[in-house]
Amino acid sequence: MFESIKQNLNGRPGQPIVLGVGQALAKRLNQEAWVTRGAFIVLGVFFTFATLAAYILLGLFMPETEERTKGVFRGLVIQAREWIDQLAGFGKDIFNGTTQRNGSSG
């Protein structure tokens, strides 16, 4: 069982699982990636917000992960804009339909 967990936390060679912070830290600390990834998971269970904030900040400030992290956030901003546009269009359709019904019935 331990070997299976270790393999899952190691991921594919050279492939980051999320932002690549665990792998980058492992290289800096001369550890295997599963050790740092496991530490992030355990810390995340008990200190969710602090661990997430630390992970994101490390992702932004470590040269090895900086570009990937910025790319993820660019993608999130684009996705958020699309959702906002869809909601705005949905709201516009609702209000236009309501005003037409009110105008035609009176």
N, C-alpha and C positions, 0 to 999 in steps of 0.2 A: 504494500500500500504506500509506504514512504517513497519508494522508487517512482511510482506512478505520479504522486504529487510533485516530486522533484522534476520529472520530465515535463509535466504540464506547466510548471513555473519557469522552466528554462526556455520554453517556446522553441521556435525554429532558430537555428544559428543565424545571427546577424539581423533578425527581425524583431523590432520592438513590439511588445504586446499592446501598450497604450502609447505613451510618449517616448519610451526608451530610457526613462530616468533610472529605473532599477538596474538595467544593463550597464548604463554609463557609470553609475555609482559602484557597481560590482567591479568594473574594470579599474576604477580609481582605488578601490580598497583591496584589490587582489583577491576577490571572492568570486564565487559562482553566482550567476544572475538569480538563481532560485532563492538564495539567501536574502538578498536585498528585496526582491519582490515579495517574498514571504513576510519580511519585516514590515513592508508597507501594508500588506493585507492585515496583519495582526494589529498594527498601530491604528489602521483605519477602522477596525471594529470598535476600539475603545476611544479613540480620539478622531472621529470622522472628519470634522471641519478642519482641525489643525493639520491632519495628515494630508487632506486634499489640498489645502492651501500650500503646504510645504512642497508637495509633489508638483503642483503647477509652477510655483516659484522656481524650484530646481529645474524644471523643464524650460523655463524662460531664460534662466541665467547660466545654465551649463552649455558651453559651446557645442557639445556633442548632440544636444537635444533641442537647441534653440530654434532652428529652422522648422523642424517637425512640429513643435509646440505652436509656433506662430501660424503654421499652415492649418493646424487643427482649429485654432481660434478664428482664422479667416473663414474657414468652412462653416463654423458655427454662426458667425455673423451673417454670412450669406443665407444660411438656412433660416435664421431668425427673421431676416428681411422678407424672405419669401412667405413665411407664415404670417407676418404682419400684413403684407399685401393681400394675402388670401382672406384674412379676417376682415380687412377693410373692404374688400370687394363683397364679401358675404354680408357685412353690415350694410353696405350701400344697397345691395339687392333687397335686403329686408326692408329698409326704410323707404326705398323707392316703391316697392310693392305695396307697402302700407299706405303711403300717401296717395298712390293711384286709386287704391280701393276706397279710401276715405273721400277722395275728390269725385269719384264716379258715382258714389251712392248718395251724395248730398245734393 
